[in-house]
Amino acid sequence: MATDKVVDDLDRIDRRLIDRYQRSLPLVERPFAAMAEELGLDEQALIERLQRLCDLGVVGRVGAVFDHRQAGASELVAVAVPDHRREAVAQIINACPGVNHNYWREHRYNLWFVVTAPDSTSLELRLTRLEAELATPLLRLPMVQSYHIDLAFALPWAELEEA
């Protein structure tokens, strides 16, 4: 997670990049080239900038969000993690193919994440392997009802740049 100092040090292009592309990446053959053109950069500079923002913890993920039931299989999963293992377990989960984020909750099952796969067999295999690697049982919560949650956030600098 980025510190306030890191966020304060973001330049105008970083801020425009983060703000502009929270919700909609261009649906073209070379999305990074299209983004770069809009921001006055070349494609490689934009890719390097995104990598730096990810490395700094300012950006957690770059990619599309879609209804996984239309393109494969997915499942919400929870795991009970002792406080002293939080970071290590989160890193293992984040390295699992198909996991795009995880989050802490105040509950016995305190680490939650969604994992996706091309099909239910692949999903089951990923979860079985992850459970073995963590040496901790996973609480598997198949989707019963789908809800859209907007994951874009109002950014503190957006108001400043409009003024």
trRosetta pair geometry for C-beta under 8 A, 3 or more apart (Angstrom, degrees):
i j d omega theta_ij theta_ji phi_ij phi_ji
1 57 4.9 164 -140 165 2 133
2 6 4.3 -122 -166 83 97 133
2 7 5.5 110 130 -52 127 88
2 56 5.5 39 -103 138 103 91
2 57 4.3 180 -53 93 64 92
2 58 4.4 50 -58 -79 148 63
3 6 4.9 103 53 3 74 99
3 7 7.2 -141 97 -1 42 87
4 7 5.6 -57 -149 41 35 111
4 8 6.1 39 152 -23 68 106
5 8 5.6 -53 -146 36 29 113
5 9 6.4 25 155 -18 63 110
6 9 5.9 -64 -152 38 29 109
6 10 7.5 51 148 -45 60 86
6 56 5.2 166 -167 178 138 119
6 57 7.2 69 96 60 166 94
6 58 6.3 -143 135 -64 118 103
7 10 5.9 -28 -164 -9 40 114
7 58 6.7 146 -90 -114 73 105
7 156 7.9 58 157 46 133 124
10 14 3.9 -126 -167 94 96 137
10 15 5.3 119 127 -55 121 84
10 18 7.6 -22 -169 -2 153 137
10 58 6.9 122 -81 -131 126 156
10 157 7.6 -126 77 -18 122 163
11 14 5.1 103 52 7 64 103
11 15 7.1 -131 102 -3 35 92
12 15 5.8 -59 -149 39 31 111
12 16 6.2 30 155 -18 67 106
12 161 7.4 129 -137 -114 91 125
13 16 5.7 -52 -143 38 33 110
13 17 6.1 38 155 -24 65 107
13 39 5.7 94 -150 179 97 118
13 40 7.6 -108 -110 60 118 99
13 41 7.0 97 -163 -50 141 122
13 49 7.1 -74 122 -145 115 156
14 17 5.8 -59 -151 35 26 114
14 18 6.4 20 156 -14 64 108
14 49 6.7 -149 -95 -175 76 114
14 53 6.4 158 -147 -85 103 119
14 58 7.5 -3 179 132 120 163
15 18 6.0 -55 -145 38 29 107
15 19 6.0 21 160 -12 65 113
15 155 7.2 158 -159 142 88 147
15 157 5.1 -71 -145 96 136 146
15 158 8.0 -173 172 -72 108 57
15 161 6.8 166 125 -50 137 145
16 19 5.9 -62 -140 44 27 106
16 20 5.5 21 166 -17 68 118
16 39 6.1 153 103 -121 125 104
16 161 7.9 175 -75 -166 81 167
17 20 6.3 -57 -132 39 18 105
17 21 6.2 -24 180 18 57 116
17 35 7.3 70 -133 171 89 117
17 39 6.1 16 -77 -99 88 154
17 46 7.5 172 -119 -145 132 90
17 49 6.6 178 -51 126 175 131
17 50 7.4 -137 165 -79 140 79
17 53 7.6 -149 100 -41 131 159
18 21 7.2 -85 -140 50 14 83
18 22 6.9 39 164 -59 57 92
18 53 7.1 -170 -74 -156 106 151
18 58 7.0 -81 -92 149 139 112
18 59 6.7 -143 -109 -77 99 104
18 155 6.6 117 113 -99 113 154
19 22 6.6 -36 -158 -16 25 110
19 155 5.3 -103 -93 23 96 148
19 157 7.7 -112 -58 78 130 96
19 158 5.6 142 -125 -90 139 103
20 35 7.9 148 103 -144 125 94
20 38 7.4 -172 158 120 158 136
20 39 7.7 -167 39 -74 155 104
21 24 6.9 -108 -138 70 55 47
21 25 5.8 53 -160 -86 106 66
21 35 6.3 10 -75 -125 142 128
22 151 7.7 -151 176 101 97 74
22 152 3.9 103 136 -124 127 101
22 153 7.1 -139 -146 29 152 60
23 150 7.9 -13 -106 -156 108 96
23 152 5.0 -26 -63 -61 93 144
25 31 5.0 29 165 -171 104 144
25 35 7.3 -42 -145 -62 76 124
25 62 7.8 101 -83 -178 138 83
25 63 7.7 -50 -11 -150 155 16
25 64 6.6 -103 40 -77 126 74
26 31 4.5 170 65 -133 87 80
26 34 4.0 -51 47 91 168 147
26 35 6.4 -154 2 -51 115 77
27 31 7.3 6 -83 -90 18 110
28 31 5.7 144 55 -80 80 60
28 33 7.9 -95 100 64 125 97
28 34 5.2 101 45 -36 141 145
30 33 3.8 22 127 18 119 121
30 34 6.5 143 97 -18 72 84
30 43 6.9 -39 167 -117 121 141
31 34 5.6 -57 -150 38 37 111
31 35 6.2 36 154 -19 70 105
32 35 5.5 -51 -144 38 35 113
32 36 6.1 40 154 -24 65 106
32 43 5.2 89 117 -154 99 89
32 46 5.3 169 -177 97 92 125
32 47 5.5 33 -172 -67 151 90
32 50 7.6 -95 -124 -3 114 145
33 36 5.6 -52 -146 35 29 114
33 37 6.4 33 154 -23 63 103
33 43 4.3 -26 -92 -88 70 120
33 46 8.0 178 -87 40 26 142
34 37 5.8 -50 -149 31 30 112
34 38 6.7 29 154 -17 62 105
35 38 5.9 -59 -155 35 32 110
35 39 6.4 10 155 -2 67 114
35 46 5.7 141 98 -169 104 153
36 39 6.0 -72 -147 49 29 99
36 41 4.3 -96 -156 83 85 88
36 42 5.7 7 168 155 141 13
36 43 4.8 -139 5 -85 158 44
36 45 6.6 116 -136 63 120 89
36 46 3.8 -120 -84 -25 97 139
37 40 7.8 40 -176 -67 27 26
37 41 7.9 -93 -53 56 21 57
39 46 6.7 122 56 -99 133 113
41 45 4.3 -131 -176 87 111 121
41 46 4.8 135 99 -56 135 87
41 49 7.2 -56 -149 -7 169 141
42 45 4.9 91 56 8 74 107
42 46 7.2 -143 94 -7 36 89
43 46 5.8 -59 -152 35 31 111
43 47 6.4 29 154 -18 67 106
44 47 5.6 -52 -146 36 34 111
44 48 6.3 33 154 -17 66 106
45 48 5.8 -55 -147 39 30 111
45 49 6.2 34 152 -23 64 107
46 49 5.5 -53 -147 35 32 114
46 50 6.4 32 154 -18 65 104
47 50 5.8 -53 -149 36 31 111
47 51 6.4 32 152 -19 64 106
48 51 5.6 -53 -147 36 32 113
48 52 6.4 35 153 -20 65 104
49 52 5.7 -52 -149 35 31 112
49 53 6.4 30 152 -18 64 106
50 53 5.7 -54 -147 37 32 111
50 54 6.4 34 153 -18 65 105
50 59 6.6 -58 -159 65 70 161
50 62 5.7 20 -174 -58 131 157
51 54 5.6 -54 -149 37 32 112
51 55 6.2 34 152 -20 66 107
52 55 5.6 -53 -145 37 31 113
52 56 6.2 27 156 -16 65 108
53 56 5.8 -56 -144 40 29 109
53 58 4.4 -78 -165 69 81 115
53 59 4.2 50 127 5 109 114
54 57 7.8 42 177 -69 31 24
54 58 7.6 -82 -64 54 21 72
54 59 5.0 -55 -76 79 62 97
54 60 7.4 108 -130 -122 76 10
54 61 7.8 83 -117 -77 109 23
54 62 7.1 -80 -69 -15 122 106
57 60 7.5 21 -159 -81 54 71
59 62 6.4 26 157 -55 132 90
60 101 6.1 51 141 -102 137 109
61 100 5.3 62 -128 -175 162 95
61 101 6.4 -98 -19 -58 139 99
63 100 7.1 -121 63 -129 131 130
65 151 6.9 150 -68 24 165 131
66 70 6.8 -89 151 57 106 118
66 71 6.4 44 107 5 128 135
67 70 4.6 66 92 0 100 112
67 71 7.6 126 89 5 60 91
67 146 6.9 28 -134 -158 108 151
68 71 6.0 -80 -147 56 43 87
68 72 5.7 -54 -177 66 83 86
68 73 6.9 4 145 126 108 10
68 74 3.7 62 99 -23 151 131
68 114 7.9 178 -5 161 154 124
68 116 4.7 -125 -135 -121 141 120
69 72 7.9 -105 -115 68 16 41
69 73 7.6 40 -109 -112 53 39
69 74 7.0 -89 -55 26 62 101
69 143 7.4 -105 -60 68 121 145
69 146 7.3 -96 3 -76 136 138
71 118 8.0 -70 147 -131 73 54
72 116 6.0 87 90 177 128 94
72 117 5.7 -156 164 96 127 42
72 118 4.6 -105 -120 -144 121 23
72 119 5.9 -96 -149 -58 77 38
72 122 7.7 -50 -165 62 116 126
72 123 7.7 142 155 -52 99 111
73 116 6.9 158 87 -156 47 59
73 117 5.3 -17 64 64 94 87
73 118 7.4 16 18 92 86 23
73 119 5.6 56 -8 -179 116 20
73 120 4.5 144 -88 -76 160 56
73 122 7.2 153 43 62 119 88
73 123 4.2 -94 101 -30 124 142
74 98 7.8 -167 -112 177 80 115
74 114 5.8 16 180 178 114 103
74 115 6.7 174 -149 89 67 42
74 116 4.3 -24 -95 -100 96 77
74 117 7.4 163 -81 18 50 63
74 123 7.1 -150 -90 -115 20 136
74 143 7.1 36 88 -17 92 127
75 114 7.1 173 86 -149 32 65
75 115 6.0 -12 57 57 80 85
75 123 6.2 113 -3 177 113 130
75 127 7.1 -14 63 -68 138 140
75 140 5.7 -8 163 -160 139 91
75 141 6.8 144 179 65 85 51
75 142 5.6 -47 -124 -97 99 57
75 143 7.2 -139 -116 -18 50 82
76 112 6.8 -3 -175 -172 94 103
76 113 7.7 169 -152 91 55 31
76 114 5.4 -36 -96 -96 60 79
76 140 8.0 127 82 -166 54 46
76 141 4.3 -41 84 76 100 107
76 142 7.7 178 35 -89 80 10
76 143 6.8 106 -4 -67 102 76
77 112 7.0 162 86 -153 47 56
77 113 5.7 -20 62 66 93 76
77 114 7.3 146 15 -104 79 27
77 115 6.0 12 0 3 129 108
77 127 6.7 -173 -94 -123 146 113
77 138 5.2 -18 -166 -176 115 117
77 139 6.7 142 -164 75 58 56
77 140 5.7 -21 -108 -106 83 57
77 141 6.7 -178 -86 21 30 84
78 105 7.7 -40 -133 33 118 133
78 107 7.9 -30 -169 92 140 129
78 109 3.8 53 147 163 124 129
78 110 8.0 113 -171 25 99 19
78 111 6.9 145 -157 80 60 49
78 112 4.8 -22 -99 -99 82 79
78 138 7.4 138 69 -168 39 66
78 139 4.3 -22 65 63 91 114
78 141 6.6 43 -3 -14 100 123
79 89 7.0 -147 103 174 138 136
79 93 7.8 -157 21 -79 141 134
79 109 6.4 125 62 -152 9 84
79 110 7.9 -53 89 54 56 58
79 111 5.1 -25 62 68 89 102
79 112 8.0 174 19 -81 65 38
79 134 6.7 -48 -152 157 154 162
79 136 5.6 79 -166 118 116 124
79 137 7.6 172 -129 93 82 47
79 138 5.5 -44 -82 -113 96 65
79 139 6.8 -175 -76 15 41 83
80 108 5.3 -23 -110 154 118 76
80 109 5.2 -72 -66 -97 74 52
80 110 6.4 71 -132 11 50 82
80 111 7.9 167 -97 24 11 86
80 136 7.0 -145 63 -178 70 122
80 139 7.9 73 -24 -17 83 116
81 85 5.4 -129 -173 86 93 103
81 86 5.7 114 129 -94 129 56
81 89 4.8 -140 -126 50 135 164
81 110 5.8 -107 42 66 85 102
81 111 4.8 33 1 -7 130 126
81 136 7.2 49 -90 175 68 171
82 85 5.0 72 64 15 84 105
82 86 7.8 -112 97 -42 45 70
83 86 5.8 -16 -160 -31 40 114
85 88 5.3 -71 -163 53 66 110
85 89 5.0 61 142 -25 96 111
86 89 6.3 -71 -149 39 18 104
86 90 6.2 15 161 -17 62 112
86 104 7.4 5 -147 -94 120 124
86 111 7.3 168 -137 -71 72 126
87 90 5.7 -56 -144 38 29 112
87 91 6.4 30 157 -21 64 105
88 91 5.9 -55 -152 33 29 111
88 92 6.7 28 152 -17 63 105
89 92 5.7 -54 -150 35 35 111
89 93 6.3 33 153 -17 67 107
89 111 6.3 179 116 13 126 174
89 134 6.2 58 -134 -132 95 110
89 136 7.5 -9 -124 25 129 150
90 93 5.7 -56 -146 39 31 111
90 94 6.1 31 156 -20 66 108
90 102 5.8 -159 -137 72 85 136
90 111 6.6 -138 -81 -140 81 136
91 94 5.7 -54 -142 38 29 111
91 95 6.4 28 156 -20 62 107
92 95 5.9 -61 -153 35 29 110
92 96 7.1 43 147 -37 61 96
92 130 7.5 136 141 -149 102 83
92 133 6.0 -175 -174 127 129 121
92 134 6.1 154 108 -82 148 85
93 96 5.7 -42 -162 7 38 118
93 99 5.7 -149 160 178 75 170
93 102 5.2 46 112 -49 139 152
93 111 7.1 -172 -20 152 163 129
93 113 5.6 162 170 -8 132 164
93 130 7.0 63 -111 -157 65 126
93 134 7.8 30 -64 -75 84 128
94 99 6.0 -133 -121 105 31 124
94 101 7.9 12 -110 -120 92 27
94 102 6.6 -109 -67 3 81 113
95 99 7.9 21 52 52 23 124
96 99 4.6 62 73 -3 96 124
96 115 6.4 -40 119 -117 128 121
96 126 6.3 106 180 -177 110 104
96 129 7.9 155 -129 92 106 105
96 130 5.1 10 -106 -93 144 121
97 117 7.6 78 112 -100 101 81
97 126 6.3 -111 68 -121 90 127
98 115 4.7 65 113 -171 112 73
98 116 4.2 -153 -162 62 101 59
98 117 5.2 -30 -95 -65 157 64
98 123 7.6 -157 160 -111 169 73
98 126 5.9 1 35 -159 138 168
99 102 6.7 0 179 -50 121 97
99 113 5.4 10 -145 164 111 134
99 114 7.2 151 -130 81 63 48
99 115 5.1 -31 -75 -99 79 79
99 116 8.0 169 -68 17 33 71
100 114 7.1 -16 37 72 89 96
100 116 7.8 15 -16 10 103 114
101 113 6.7 -168 99 -131 46 88
101 114 7.7 25 57 34 74 89
102 111 5.8 17 167 -177 124 92
102 112 6.5 165 -161 83 76 41
102 113 3.7 -40 -103 -79 89 110
103 111 7.6 164 83 -149 30 54
103 112 5.7 -23 63 62 78 91
103 113 7.4 147 14 -79 62 64
104 110 5.7 2 -157 164 77 88
104 111 6.1 -29 -102 -95 60 63
104 112 7.9 151 -107 18 12 80
105 109 7.1 13 67 101 122 69
105 110 5.4 -153 64 -143 67 48
105 111 7.5 -164 20 -65 81 18
105 112 5.7 42 -13 -10 121 118
106 110 7.0 21 -108 -121 19 96
107 110 5.7 176 63 -82 64 62
109 112 7.1 73 138 -71 99 87
109 139 5.4 -43 -117 21 148 145
115 123 6.7 137 113 -146 103 86
115 126 5.9 -169 163 116 136 133
115 127 6.5 160 72 -74 153 88
115 130 7.6 -131 -87 -14 160 160
116 123 7.4 -61 -170 -101 26 104
117 120 7.6 128 80 -94 118 14
117 122 3.8 -170 169 105 127 103
117 123 3.8 -164 34 -69 132 68
117 125 7.7 137 -139 50 160 89
117 126 5.5 -166 -74 -2 130 137
118 122 5.1 51 46 31 83 156
119 122 5.2 93 54 13 71 102
119 123 7.0 -130 101 -7 36 92
120 123 5.3 -51 -143 36 35 117
120 124 6.3 38 157 -21 66 103
121 124 5.9 -53 -151 34 29 111
121 125 6.5 29 151 -18 62 107
122 125 5.6 -55 -149 37 33 114
122 126 6.4 36 153 -21 66 104
123 126 5.8 -54 -150 34 31 111
123 127 6.4 23 156 -13 65 108
124 127 6.0 -59 -147 40 30 107
124 128 6.1 31 155 -21 65 109
125 128 5.7 -54 -143 36 28 112
125 129 6.3 27 158 -16 63 107
126 129 6.0 -59 -150 39 27 109
126 130 6.2 26 154 -19 64 110
127 130 5.6 -54 -143 38 32 112
127 131 6.1 36 157 -22 65 106
127 138 6.1 -126 -170 69 100 159
127 140 6.6 44 -167 -93 155 121
128 131 5.8 -52 -147 35 27 113
128 132 6.6 26 153 -16 61 107
129 132 5.8 -58 -152 37 31 110
129 133 6.3 29 153 -18 67 108
130 133 5.7 -55 -145 38 32 110
130 134 6.2 21 159 -10 67 110
130 138 6.8 52 99 -55 108 144
131 134 6.1 -60 -143 44 26 104
131 136 7.1 -122 -152 74 63 51
131 137 6.5 18 -150 -129 113 34
131 138 4.9 -101 -90 -7 103 109
132 135 7.1 20 -177 -72 33 54
134 138 7.6 96 54 -59 143 94
143 146 6.2 38 174 -76 133 73
154 158 6.6 -109 -171 34 70 139
155 158 4.6 106 69 -27 90 104
156 159 7.4 -55 -179 26 40 100
156 160 7.7 29 138 -8 65 113
157 160 5.1 -58 -158 40 57 118
157 161 6.0 51 149 -21 84 105
158 161 6.2 -61 -150 37 29 106
158 162 6.6 27 154 -20 64 108
159 162 5.8 -58 -150 33 33 111
159 163 6.8 39 154 -30 64 103
160 163 6.0 -52 -157 21 32 114
